[in-house]
Amino acid sequence: MMKTFRILFTGVGRRVELIQAFKQAANRLNVNLKLYGADMAGTAPALVFCDYTRKVCGMRDADYIPQLLRICEADHIDLLIPTIDTDLLVLSQNAAKFDEIGTKVLISKPEKIAICRDKNYTADFFESCDLKAPRTVNDYQLYHGPYPCFIKPKDGSSSINAFKVENVSELKVYSEQVGDYIVQPFIEGTEYTVDIFCDYEGNQLFITPRIRVAVRAGEVLKTEIAMDEKIIEECRKLIAGFQPCGPMTVQLIRQNKTDDDYYIEINPRFGGGAPLSMKAGARSAEAILKLLLGEKVDYSDVIDDGAVYSRFDQSVCTAEGKRKQPILGVIFDLDDTLYSEKQYVRSGYKEVAKLLGDEALADRLWTFFENGKPAIDELLNELGCMRRKEECLEAYREQIPEIKLYDGVVELIQTLKDRGIKVGIITDGRPVGQRNKIQALGLDSLIDDIIITDELGGTQFRKPCDIAFRIIQRRWGIPFEQLVYVGDNAEKDFQAPKQLGMRSVFFRNKDGIYFDNRKNDVQEIDMISELSI
């Protein structure tokens, strides 16, 4: 069985593009990947795009590291990736504790993190790498020009409390406002961000300079990939001195008058614009998965030089409010939502037993299934006829099953249709088997629209892929906000509906194969007949 890798992002916040980049990388590499997002409030937009949400206390709380350790151990996390500056030092200092429980933290060494957290040390470090950096002072009274200058917190980030200052009077005012600050000469020129990614040993894999064409609150809105050889060579010096583990984001300004590069900041984490470099070819998310697989990854400069990326905002609902808009369409999952999948399994085992010439073998298959074992493999091994596996699987998969809908399903569907509400099904699985189920249940004459995701082009269209939901929405012409999806699998059923703005209902099917007793941020029912629209 293919191993499932689990990655936990702390401070996940608005990092939707980063989460999406990892999902796309997993699809390209055919890797089973589960993404976990840690957040204090549980309302960060990126959580909607994660497979699992884990609430945590504040990063300065004494229980923060113990809490993360408990989560990583319980969820068998393979890799922890921090995404904000305030998280870096404490995680770096405790990385060994995570190693002990089998979780790798993608983080540089504590002494290197300390360089980045104090801008005084940062400037000295740049100069130690033979790079230019604006000289800094910590007391405005010691700053004697030139003007304009720049004042910012010595451990700041995201351009918070960072100001361009025109004269000494303004500098005095801002010094009282900013607090623990540094002052630097203002460098007039073109701003660059460089997305750097290295392996665990600090070997460079990607160096991607980008021009910061438009910026808001420190976050890039528009960027142009600029594979400038001078900057790339300078960053190689930086890598040699820093030896980063994983991602590092560097900012510099190329002075207009002299074309000299002045380095101003290092953040040893994924920057907010890092997914833009990934789109251009610096596929660091893919590199991380390859490293988890134990593969060697080499340096690559196959990157789309000159590509321009513009970003935009999009909203997602992280907590449903009181329902005001009328529901105009209900889409159901099939297996373990409208009928018991265990009935299907039992029915299939009867077909296999008939094929093998002994109907009593169906009970033996069921015992293997209840014990969590691959039943057909176990039985054939026991009988010494593994050569018949393919024909047994064919008999199981192509059966016309003996199954029936849960009590109240027919009445529920008819009630919805009588009220003018469209009713659909989106289900994963092999088309022949799913079509046989639909026929056996009589659903083809009851339901307005049925999509078997594999029929769209393969298993990559299975949930949580949102394509099937978009297709039904376009067919019906109903806004996503007035559609509901009803499913039983908390792991995969609700990601796409939440991302699209649909409402969701979780059928906590205690008899289901994928029964999940966890509380979810969606409406819950214990019986399908309890659904109220």
C-alpha positions as a printed NumPy array, in Angstrom:
array([[  0.   ,   0.   ,   0.   ],
       [  1.269,   3.477,  -0.888],
       [  2.415,   5.45 ,   2.153],
       [  0.428,   8.537,   3.104],
       [  2.538,  11.579,   3.991],
       [  1.22 ,  14.097,   6.494],
       [  2.363,  17.723,   6.64 ],
       [  1.36 ,  20.225,   9.332],
       [  1.49 ,  23.972,   8.61 ],
       [  1.606,  26.287,  11.62 ],
       [  0.276,  29.84 ,  11.402],
       [ -1.478,  28.808,   8.199],
       [ -3.47 ,  32.073,   7.974],
       [ -4.027,  33.206,   4.365],
       [ -1.573,  30.775,   2.752],
       [ -4.173,  29.331,   0.392],
       [ -1.814,  29.357,  -2.62 ],
       [  0.829,  27.479,  -0.64 ],
       [ -1.641,  24.762,   0.381],
       [ -2.857,  24.51 ,  -3.222],
       [  0.74 ,  24.215,  -4.464],
       [  1.309,  21.181,  -2.228],
       [ -1.925,  19.545,  -3.381],
       [ -0.967,  20.097,  -7.027],
       [  2.511,  18.706,  -6.379],
       [  1.011,  15.585,  -4.79 ],
       [ -1.223,  15.098,  -7.84 ],
       [  1.714,  15.458, -10.24 ],
       [  3.814,  12.932,  -8.294],
       [  0.882,  10.607,  -7.493],
       [  1.649,  10.925,  -3.767],
       [ -0.912,  10.315,  -1.024],
       [ -0.754,  13.563,   0.959],
       [ -2.783,  14.866,   3.876],
       [ -2.386,  18.513,   4.871],
       [ -3.046,  19.759,   8.397],
       [ -3.459,  23.435,   9.32 ],
       [ -2.849,  24.796,  12.822],
       [ -4.672,  27.95 ,  13.875],
       [ -5.742,  29.627,  17.115],
       [ -9.248,  30.722,  16.112],
       [-10.109,  28.078,  13.539],
       [-11.283,  30.727,  11.07 ],
       [ -8.179,  31.209,   8.904],
       [ -9.127,  30.977,   5.203],
       [ -6.348,  28.51 ,   4.366],
       [ -7.898,  25.979,   6.771],
       [-10.741,  25.487,   4.295],
       [ -8.171,  24.101,   1.842],
       [ -6.478,  21.769,   4.359],
       [ -7.598,  18.202,   4.944],
       [ -7.633,  18.65 ,   8.721],
       [ -7.766,  21.562,  11.154],
       [ -6.01 ,  21.596,  14.504],
       [ -6.621,  24.383,  17.021],
       [ -3.58 ,  25.519,  18.988],
       [ -2.803,  28.043,  21.699],
       [ -0.77 ,  31.199,  21.089],
       [  2.853,  30.861,  19.999],
       [  4.069,  32.605,  23.153],
       [  2.052,  30.277,  25.387],
       [  4.121,  27.85 ,  27.475],
       [  2.011,  24.955,  26.193],
       [  2.541,  25.774,  22.521],
       [  5.394,  23.348,  21.831],
       [  3.93 ,  20.548,  24.025],
       [  0.606,  20.995,  22.232],
       [  2.235,  20.77 ,  18.798],
       [  4.186,  17.693,  19.895],
       [  0.963,  15.993,  20.986],
       [ -0.682,  16.822,  17.656],
       [  2.294,  15.586,  15.626],
       [  2.488,  12.337,  17.567],
       [ -1.252,  11.64 ,  17.462],
       [ -1.588,  12.487,  13.756],
       [  1.716,  10.852,  12.708],
       [  2.951,  14.092,  11.124],
       [  5.959,  13.565,   8.861],
       [  6.867,  17.211,   8.327],
       [  6.055,  20.46 ,  10.12 ],
       [  6.332,  23.667,   8.091],
       [  6.144,  27.063,   9.845],
       [  4.892,  30.   ,   7.781],
       [  5.267,  33.112,   9.973],
       [  8.283,  34.805,  11.534],
       [  7.136,  34.669,  15.166],
       [  7.021,  30.863,  15.   ],
       [ 10.515,  30.283,  13.699],
       [ 12.845,  30.615,  16.68 ],
       [ 10.817,  28.558,  19.152],
       [ 10.367,  25.757,  16.618],
       [ 14.033,  25.803,  15.688],
       [ 15.039,  25.59 ,  19.352],
       [ 12.753,  22.572,  19.832],
       [ 13.339,  20.774,  16.519],
       [ 15.095,  17.865,  18.256],
       [ 11.969,  17.103,  20.311],
       [  9.976,  16.723,  17.105],
       [ 12.694,  14.511,  15.597],
       [ 12.305,  12.163,  18.561],
       [  8.665,  11.475,  17.645],
       [  9.372,  11.119,  13.929],
       [  8.414,  14.635,  12.789],
       [ 10.909,  16.649,  10.749],
       [ 10.668,  20.44 ,  11.176],
       [ 11.545,  22.328,   7.992],
       [ 13.539,  24.981,   9.807],
       [ 17.062,  26.424,   9.857],
       [ 19.349,  26.415,  12.902],
       [ 18.474,  28.66 ,  15.907],
       [ 21.591,  30.821,  15.524],
       [ 20.63 ,  31.566,  11.929],
       [ 17.016,  32.333,  12.872],
       [ 18.335,  34.815,  15.455],
       [ 20.216,  36.649,  12.698],
       [ 16.935,  37.195,  10.849],
       [ 14.895,  38.217,  13.871],
       [ 17.187,  41.143,  14.725],
       [ 17.791,  43.514,  11.811],
       [ 21.084,  44.668,  13.36 ],
       [ 22.496,  41.172,  13.001],
       [ 20.985,  40.831,   9.543],
       [ 22.973,  43.751,   8.126],
       [ 26.197,  42.418,   9.687],
       [ 25.51 ,  38.974,   8.234],
       [ 25.005,  40.352,   4.737],
       [ 28.331,  42.128,   4.932],
       [ 30.011,  38.935,   6.208],
       [ 28.831,  37.316,   2.955],
       [ 30.476,  40.138,   0.974],
       [ 27.089,  41.698,   0.155],
       [ 26.072,  45.312,   0.578],
       [ 23.466,  46.281,   3.167],
       [ 22.232,  49.639,   4.481],
       [ 24.012,  50.449,   7.73 ],
       [ 21.76 ,  50.541,  10.77 ],
       [ 21.605,  52.468,  14.03 ],
       [ 19.352,  51.867,  17.048],
       [ 19.083,  55.445,  18.266],
       [ 17.615,  58.112,  15.997],
       [ 19.905,  60.688,  17.601],
       [ 22.883,  58.783,  16.226],
       [ 21.514,  58.882,  12.699],
       [ 23.095,  61.787,  10.818],
       [ 21.688,  61.235,   7.344],
       [ 21.18 ,  61.003,   4.529],
       [ 17.417,  61.574,   4.176],
       [ 15.007,  60.14 ,   3.364],
       [ 15.674,  57.24 ,   5.701],
       [ 13.73 ,  54.209,   6.868],
       [ 12.647,  53.24 ,  10.378],
       [ 11.216,  49.833,  11.304],
       [ 11.084,  47.383,  14.241],
       [ 14.295,  45.429,  14.624],
       [ 12.281,  42.165,  14.785],
       [  9.401,  43.209,  12.532],
       [  7.743,  41.61 ,   9.534],
       [  5.065,  42.281,   6.875],
       [  6.078,  45.982,   6.738],
       [  4.218,  46.605,  10.012],
       [  5.372,  49.895,  11.623],
       [  7.873,  50.455,   8.81 ],
       [  8.036,  54.082,   7.61 ],
       [  9.888,  56.211,   5.114],
       [ 11.054,  59.343,   6.93 ],
       [ 11.847,  62.676,   5.259],
       [ 13.627,  64.631,   8.02 ],
       [ 14.9  ,  64.535,  11.59 ],
       [ 11.642,  65.894,  13.061],
       [  9.63 ,  63.064,  11.525],
       [ 12.268,  60.579,  12.644],
       [ 11.88 ,  61.686,  16.265],
       [  8.088,  61.233,  16.089],
       [  8.303,  57.783,  14.516],
       [ 10.998,  56.646,  16.948],
       [  8.545,  57.164,  19.802],
       [  5.831,  55.3  ,  17.912],
       [  7.795,  52.268,  16.695],
       [  9.556,  51.364,  19.933],
       [ 12.488,  48.959,  19.583],
       [ 13.6  ,  50.104,  16.141],
       [ 16.411,  50.426,  13.653],
       [ 17.099,  53.329,  11.284],
       [ 18.642,  52.849,   7.833],
       [ 19.281,  55.065,   4.817],
       [ 16.428,  54.802,   2.303],
       [ 17.646,  53.103,  -0.883],
       [ 15.884,  54.338,  -4.011],
       [ 15.615,  51.614,  -6.62 ],
       [ 13.951,  48.438,  -7.859],
       [ 12.788,  46.041,  -5.156],
       [ 13.391,  42.326,  -5.536],
       [ 12.35 ,  39.251,  -3.604],
       [ 14.379,  36.08 ,  -4.05 ],
       [ 12.688,  32.77 ,  -3.267],
       [ 15.42 ,  30.341,  -2.265],
       [ 14.883,  26.665,  -1.552],
       [ 17.5  ,  24.215,  -0.286],
       [ 17.48 ,  20.595,   0.808],
       [ 17.901,  19.53 ,   4.437],
       [ 21.704,  19.961,   4.195],
       [ 21.553,  23.477,   2.746],
       [ 22.274,  22.514,  -0.866],
       [ 20.616,  24.943,  -3.28 ],
       [ 17.723,  23.607,  -5.345],
       [ 16.017,  26.805,  -6.552],
       [ 17.033,  30.482,  -6.609],
       [ 14.261,  32.608,  -8.097],
       [ 14.556,  36.419,  -8.136],
       [ 11.301,  38.343,  -8.611],
       [ 10.719,  42.08 ,  -9.131],
       [  8.173,  43.42 ,  -6.648],
       [  6.024,  45.322,  -9.143],
       [  3.163,  46.09 ,  -6.73 ],
       [  2.994,  45.525,  -2.969],
       [  0.338,  45.886,  -0.269],
       [  1.17 ,  45.671,   3.456],
       [  4.44 ,  43.921,   2.673],
       [  2.726,  41.251,   0.529],
       [  3.373,  41.217,  -3.209],
       [  0.352,  41.824,  -5.463],
       [  2.162,  41.739,  -8.794],
       [  5.554,  40.239,  -9.51 ],
       [  7.808,  39.574, -12.489],
       [ 10.202,  36.64 , -12.554],
       [ 13.68 ,  38.061, -13.264],
       [ 16.426,  35.42 , -13.464],
       [ 19.183,  37.985, -12.959],
       [ 22.595,  36.248, -12.922],
       [ 24.167,  38.88 , -10.658],
       [ 21.485,  38.394,  -7.998],
       [ 21.652,  34.606,  -8.333],
       [ 25.431,  34.627,  -7.784],
       [ 25.052,  36.947,  -4.781],
       [ 22.445,  34.609,  -3.308],
       [ 24.801,  31.673,  -3.691],
       [ 27.155,  33.517,  -1.315],
       [ 24.229,  33.997,   1.04 ],
       [ 23.328,  30.296,   0.919],
       [ 26.924,  29.301,   1.619],
       [ 26.956,  31.463,   4.739],
       [ 23.445,  30.685,   5.987],
       [ 23.069,  26.997,   5.046],
       [ 19.256,  27.186,   5.11 ],
       [ 17.092,  24.126,   5.66 ],
       [ 14.211,  24.371,   3.207],
       [ 12.802,  27.752,   2.156],
       [ 14.323,  31.209,   2.565],
       [ 12.988,  34.518,   1.28 ],
       [ 15.429,  37.389,   0.711],
       [ 14.664,  41.02 ,  -0.085],
       [ 17.002,  43.492,  -1.775],
       [ 16.927,  46.811,  -3.58 ],
       [ 18.934,  47.535,  -6.728],
       [ 19.904,  51.174,  -6.412],
       [ 18.904,  53.267,  -9.402],
       [ 22.054,  55.405,  -9.564],
       [ 24.703,  52.733,  -9.184],
       [ 23.009,  49.39 ,  -9.968],
       [ 24.423,  48.139,  -6.653],
       [ 22.322,  45.562,  -4.803],
       [ 21.554,  46.37 ,  -1.172],
       [ 20.255,  43.418,   0.834],
       [ 17.753,  44.339,   3.522],
       [ 15.974,  41.264,   4.876],
       [ 16.033,  37.468,   5.251],
       [ 13.037,  35.355,   6.238],
       [ 13.915,  31.643,   6.591],
       [ 10.425,  30.431,   5.622],
       [  8.123,  30.424,   2.605],
       [  7.325,  34.023,   1.691],
       [  3.781,  34.965,   0.775],
       [  4.754,  35.116,  -2.906],
       [  6.688,  31.828,  -2.969],
       [  3.842,  30.004,  -4.792],
       [  4.352,  32.429,  -7.686],
       [  7.914,  31.171,  -8.117],
       [  6.545,  27.62 ,  -7.951],
       [  4.158,  28.444, -10.81 ],
       [  7.151,  29.667, -12.826],
       [  8.997,  26.364, -12.396],
       [ 10.735,  26.572,  -8.998],
       [  8.615,  23.71 ,  -7.696],
       [  9.765,  23.607,  -4.089],
       [  6.548,  21.923,  -2.879],
       [  7.278,  19.108,  -5.313],
       [ 10.89 ,  19.009,  -4.099],
       [  9.719,  18.598,  -0.494],
       [  7.579,  15.603,  -1.434],
       [ 10.482,  14.063,  -3.335],
       [ 12.694,  14.518,  -0.273],
       [ 10.043,  12.812,   1.857],
       [ 10.1  ,   9.944,  -0.64 ],
       [ 13.85 ,   9.699,  -0.14 ],
       [ 14.657,  10.878,  -3.654],
       [ 17.637,  13.062,  -4.552],
       [ 16.708,  16.5  ,  -5.88 ],
       [ 19.2  ,  18.54 ,  -7.929],
       [ 19.491,  22.272,  -8.589],
       [ 17.207,  23.554, -11.349],
       [ 17.062,  26.847, -13.195],
       [ 14.312,  25.765, -15.617],
       [ 12.157,  28.725, -14.665],
       [  9.965,  30.978, -16.803],
       [ 12.054,  34.155, -16.901],
       [  9.927,  37.26 , -17.462],
       [  6.614,  35.683, -16.384],
       [  4.333,  38.176, -14.613],
       [  1.877,  37.099, -11.905],
       [ -0.888,  39.212, -10.402],
       [ -2.711,  38.129,  -7.251],
       [ -6.279,  38.751,  -6.155],
       [ -8.413,  38.308,  -3.061],
       [-11.167,  35.729,  -2.759],
       [-13.427,  34.989,   0.178],
       [-14.382,  31.656,   1.708],
       [-16.927,  30.961,   4.441],
       [-15.166,  29.637,   7.551],
       [-18.283,  29.516,   9.759],
       [-21.856,  29.213,   8.52 ],
       [-24.368,  31.794,   9.747],
       [-28.108,  31.531,  10.212],
       [-29.671,  30.375,   6.978],
       [-31.474,  33.171,   5.117],
       [-31.124,  32.298,   1.439],
       [-33.422,  29.477,   0.266],
       [-31.785,  26.199,  -0.717],
       [-32.46 ,  25.427,  -4.384],
       [-30.338,  22.312,  -4.877],
       [-29.206,  19.337,  -2.765],
       [-26.345,  17.067,  -3.859],
       [-25.8  ,  13.738,  -2.102],
       [-22.826,  11.459,  -1.781],
       [-23.822,   7.847,  -2.582],
       [-21.869,   5.237,  -0.612],
       [-22.764,   5.158,   3.103],
       [-24.92 ,   8.253,   2.633],
       [-27.941,   6.931,   0.74 ],
       [-27.353,   3.227,   1.437],
       [-25.043,   1.047,   3.547],
       [-21.815,   0.236,   1.751],
       [-21.42 ,  -2.799,   4.003],
       [-24.446,  -4.247,   2.183],
       [-22.529,  -3.843,  -1.06 ],
       [-19.45 ,  -5.524,   0.425],
       [-21.515,  -8.498,   1.674],
       [-23.227,  -8.786,  -1.698],
       [-19.878,  -8.78 ,  -3.475],
       [-18.492, -11.48 ,  -1.213],
       [-21.468, -13.678,  -2.1  ],
       [-20.58 , -13.31 ,  -5.777],
       [-16.946, -14.224,  -5.107],
       [-18.027, -17.235,  -3.025],
       [-20.308, -18.42 ,  -5.838],
       [-17.433, -18.084,  -8.311],
       [-15.223, -20.207,  -6.051],
       [-17.957, -22.835,  -5.759],
       [-18.634, -22.592,  -2.02 ],
       [-21.208, -20.05 ,  -0.797],
       [-20.057, -20.551,   2.799],
       [-16.848, -18.719,   1.886],
       [-18.8  , -15.435,   1.954],
       [-18.791, -15.561,   5.759],
       [-15.043, -16.169,   5.775],
       [-14.518, -13.128,   3.543],
       [-16.695, -11.034,   5.852],
       [-14.608, -12.072,   8.881],
       [-11.44 , -10.91 ,   7.13 ],
       [-13.151,  -7.618,   6.258],
       [-14.284,  -7.022,   9.853],
       [-10.697,  -7.576,  11.009],
       [ -9.476,  -4.871,   8.621],
       [ -7.689,  -7.25 ,   6.265],
       [ -7.767,  -7.391,   2.421],
       [-10.426, -10.106,   2.377],
       [-10.058, -11.53 ,  -1.127],
       [ -6.264, -11.682,  -0.876],
       [ -6.457, -13.365,   2.518],
       [ -8.97 , -15.97 ,   1.38 ],
       [ -7.136, -16.811,  -1.843],
       [ -3.871, -17.163,   0.078],
       [ -5.617, -19.472,   2.501],
       [ -7.05 , -21.555,  -0.352],
       [ -3.785, -21.506,  -2.284],
       [ -5.36 , -20.109,  -5.457],
       [ -4.065, -16.538,  -5.725],
       [ -4.013, -17.064,  -9.503],
       [ -7.782, -16.466,  -9.463],
       [ -7.519, -13.002,  -7.937],
       [ -8.359, -11.048, -11.097],
       [-11.523, -13.014, -11.846],
       [-12.601, -12.69 ,  -8.18 ],
       [-12.094,  -8.935,  -8.311],
       [-14.039,  -8.752, -11.562],
       [-16.935, -10.692, -10.014],
       [-16.925,  -8.33 ,  -7.014],
       [-16.693,  -5.127,  -9.027],
       [-19.213,  -5.993, -11.738],
       [-21.912,  -7.484,  -9.483],
       [-25.515,  -6.301,  -9.619],
       [-25.612,  -5.799,  -5.861],
       [-28.267,  -6.756,  -3.34 ],
       [-28.595,  -3.345,  -1.668],
       [-31.374,  -0.99 ,  -0.6  ],
       [-31.685,   2.681,   0.292],
       [-31.722,   3.776,   3.916],
       [-35.168,   4.213,   5.435],
       [-36.727,   7.536,   4.497],
       [-34.425,   8.3  ,   1.545],
       [-37.078,   7.928,  -1.155],
       [-39.528,  10.072,   0.822],
       [-36.835,  12.7  ,   1.469],
       [-35.878,  12.958,  -2.211],
       [-39.507,  13.157,  -3.305],
       [-40.254,  15.873,  -0.733],
       [-37.307,  17.948,  -1.996],
       [-38.417,  17.581,  -5.615],
       [-42.024,  18.446,  -4.738],
       [-40.683,  21.726,  -3.304],
       [-38.903,  22.517,  -6.57 ],
       [-35.453,  21.682,  -5.173],
       [-33.038,  20.039,  -7.619],
       [-31.504,  16.76 ,  -6.408],
       [-28.157,  15.349,  -7.556],
       [-25.488,  12.793,  -6.691],
       [-21.702,  13.14 ,  -6.87 ],
       [-19.923,   9.865,  -6.168],
       [-16.411,   8.478,  -6.562],
       [-15.585,   4.987,  -7.742],
       [-15.24 ,   2.717, -10.745],
       [-17.976,   3.626, -13.232],
       [-19.315,   0.095, -13.799],
       [-19.668,  -0.594, -10.087],
       [-21.229,   2.794,  -9.313],
       [-23.684,   2.511, -12.232],
       [-24.727,  -0.946, -11.02 ],
       [-25.353,   0.443,  -7.53 ],
       [-27.441,   3.31 ,  -8.921],
       [-29.482,   0.877, -11.012],
       [-29.994,  -1.547,  -8.096],
       [-31.183,   1.314,  -5.856],
       [-33.518,   2.728,  -8.487],
       [-31.86 ,   6.132,  -8.232],
       [-31.568,   6.765, -11.965],
       [-35.317,   7.503, -12.103],
       [-35.332,   9.548,  -8.866],
       [-32.346,  11.887,  -9.269],
       [-32.061,  14.918, -11.575],
       [-28.286,  14.715, -12.119],
       [-25.712,  12.02 , -11.32 ],
       [-21.942,  12.438, -11.744],
       [-19.508,   9.563, -11.233],
       [-16.232,  11.458, -10.915],
       [-14.099,   8.751, -12.547],
       [-16.132,   9.215, -15.733],
       [-14.827,  12.782, -15.997],
       [-11.37 ,  11.484, -16.869],
       [ -9.978,   9.324, -14.097],
       [ -9.36 ,   9.105, -10.386],
       [ -7.835,  12.608, -10.27 ],
       [-11.387,  13.979, -10.485],
       [-12.475,  12.273,  -7.266],
       [-13.337,  14.367,  -4.235],
       [-11.948,  16.648,  -2.91 ],
       [-11.513,  17.826,  -6.538],
       [-14.198,  20.452,  -7.18 ],
       [-14.806,  19.854, -10.909],
       [-17.938,  17.726, -10.464],
       [-19.489,  20.366,  -8.199],
       [-18.757,  23.087, -10.736],
       [-20.331,  21.025, -13.515],
       [-23.601,  20.514, -11.616],
       [-23.683,  24.186, -10.598],
       [-23.327,  25.238, -14.247],
       [-25.984,  22.765, -15.386],
       [-28.48 ,  23.935, -12.783],
       [-27.61 ,  27.646, -12.889],
       [-27.971,  27.865,  -9.104],
       [-25.521,  29.985,  -7.042],
       [-23.142,  27.89 ,  -4.927],
       [-24.489,  29.652,  -1.823],
       [-27.879,  28.04 ,  -2.45 ],
       [-26.551,  24.491,  -2.865],
       [-26.047,  21.88 ,  -0.13 ],
       [-23.811,  18.816,  -0.17 ],
       [-24.619,  15.854,   2.087],
       [-21.885,  13.296,   2.758],
       [-20.468,  10.916,   5.348],
       [-16.701,  11.12 ,   4.857],
       [-15.283,  13.981,   6.915],
       [-11.875,  13.522,   5.325],
       [-12.788,  14.343,   1.729],
       [-16.482,  15.15 ,   1.224],
       [-16.597,  18.77 ,   2.396],
       [-13.414,  20.427,   1.146],
       [-14.681,  21.327,  -2.319],
       [-18.158,  22.485,  -1.168],
       [-16.613,  24.748,   1.496],
       [-14.113,  26.213,  -0.946],
       [-16.905,  26.932,  -3.43 ],
       [-19.16 ,  28.55 ,  -0.82 ],
       [-21.72 ,  25.742,  -0.61 ],
       [-23.391,  24.607,   2.585],
       [-22.526,  21.155,   3.89 ],
       [-24.268,  18.529,   6.02 ],
       [-22.203,  15.791,   7.686],
       [-24.038,  12.464,   8.033],
       [-22.375,  10.904,  11.081],
       [-23.058,   7.383,   9.872],
       [-22.026,   5.152,  12.769],
       [-22.505,   2.113,  10.545],
       [-20.376,   3.584,   7.773],
       [-17.014,   2.277,   6.61 ],
       [-15.511,   5.762,   7.035],
       [-17.284,   6.636,  10.283],
       [-15.694,   9.705,  11.827],
       [-16.754,  10.816,  15.276],
       [-14.927,  14.175,  15.145],
       [-16.855,  17.415,  15.412],
       [-16.891,  19.384,  12.167],
       [-17.59 ,  23.001,  11.307],
       [-20.662,  21.935,   9.329],
       [-24.183,  20.904,  10.248],
       [-24.403,  17.294,  11.496],
       [-27.153,  14.67 ,  11.361],
       [-27.244,  11.131,  12.781],
       [-29.797,   9.727,  10.311],
       [-30.235,  10.665,   6.674],
       [-33.977,  11.079,   7.252],
       [-33.162,  13.903,   9.713],
       [-32.046,  16.152,   6.868],
       [-34.012,  19.374,   6.991],
       [-33.756,  21.896,   4.173]])
